[in-house]
Amino acid sequence: MLDKLERLEKFMIFRIFGKRRKEERIEVGRQVRRLAACWRAEPHFNGRAFAYSYSKGFAWKRVFGRYALKPGREANPHMVIVGALGYGKSTLLKVVIREVASMGKPIIVFDGHSEHEALVNDIGGRVHDASEENINMFELDGLTVVQRIDELTSLLSEVYALGYLQRGILSSALYYTYRKCAKDMRANQLNKVPVLADLIAELSVFAGNAKTLSERERIEHIRQRVISLQKCMPLKSHVGICGLSRGINSFSLSGIGNDDAKVIYITEAVKRLYTAMRANAVERGVRLYIIIDESTFLLDNAGKLLTLLVNEGRKFGYAVVIVTNSSAMVPRDIIANSATFIAFHINEPTEINYVSSVIAKGDQYKAVMVRGMLEMLRVNEVIISCSKGPVVVQTPRAQAAAMGAGDAHGKR
């Protein structure tokens, strides 16, 4: 009987502890303040004596201990990080990348200014120079030729602000470019994948056959744009985005000469990530982190596509982290579907009002307290809002500075 009880006890211990998975935590610093509800006493004279009336308000209360993000526990694991230049967004992002890597999670980083190359190399990741490892926008990736032509026409027309007539010319040139590489224009297979040089050659033929000077100028305008794109993204080697769901991969974009080419590059990358995501099975938790640093220019041009990735990413285990200087550029749907909102110091009054409202979730009294704290934040201090409520956190560099000041004070 005793032996059976011992076996039962061991079985219960295994049931409770044996299958417990390590909790995914992203430690970002030390919490110092938490916004909490409180009661305020307001004295007033009733004619004979002083009396007190109590009203509910909010106050920043002192707290201690480490602070960790837990994206897997949130309804939506996505994060938005905003704040003025020079206040520590990149420093915090480095902490997040290192913490996620320590959990063994795959990461794809789109590094707008190539700030994270050393970190990615240090943690065993791979850095892709976007000016050398290109994404061939002409690949079908499961689409038919006609569908790809429509997508490329829309993308290039939006980025280069092409008019109605120029859009028609571009679509025709793409059609003839693909016709030389495919037997069936409604199929999803190619004999060979075209490149930008093929489109440039086709546009040169169009320019030579132009009937009027104005038509030739319209064609030449498109051709020069495509030539500049080819210079920024020369044909050296191609990278397959869909095969990067393992390990840590960073795309350094500083080598791409202009913002238009960056938008095209990241738009094509996000589009392929979205296609690969839709092919995955629905699952719980986070299986891949996608980090887009300095994404203001992308949000201005490809916000709809990024919104789709965020809206549907939770179902397929994708967590998107967006870092930008301007919260106004972030589509409302992205903010609504991001459980974690992180704000550094903000200078612009309109931005302060908007960010305060987002963190306070529409509560005007709470927003007043958040606004006051936003204006007082120092370098490497943030307000983090998630399911726990707003918390002021000092990132590691701010902690080191505070400890150094404390040591100096102690020596005096």
Buried (B, 14 or more C-beta within 10 A) or exposed (E): EEEEEEEEEEEEEEEEEEEEEEEBBBBBBBBBBBBEEEEEEEEEEEEEEEEEEEEEEBEBEEBEEEBBBBBBBBEBBBBBBBBBEEBBBBBBBBBBBBBBBEBEBBBBBBBBEBBBBEBBEEBEBEBBBBBBBBBBBBBBBBBBBBEBBBBBBEBBBBBBEBEEEBBBBBBBBBBBBBEEBBEEEEEBEBEEBBBBEBBBBBBBEBBEEBEEEEBBEBBBBBBEBBBBBBEBBEEEEEBEBEEBBEEBBBBBBBEBBEBBBBBBBBBBBBBBBBBBBEEBEEEEEBBBBBBBBBBBBBBEBBBEBBBBBBBBBBBBBBBBBBBBBBBBBBBEBBBEBBBBBBBBBBEBEEBBBBBBBBBBEEEEEBBEBBBEBBEEBEBBBBBBBBEBBBBBBBBBBBBEBBEEEEEEEEEE
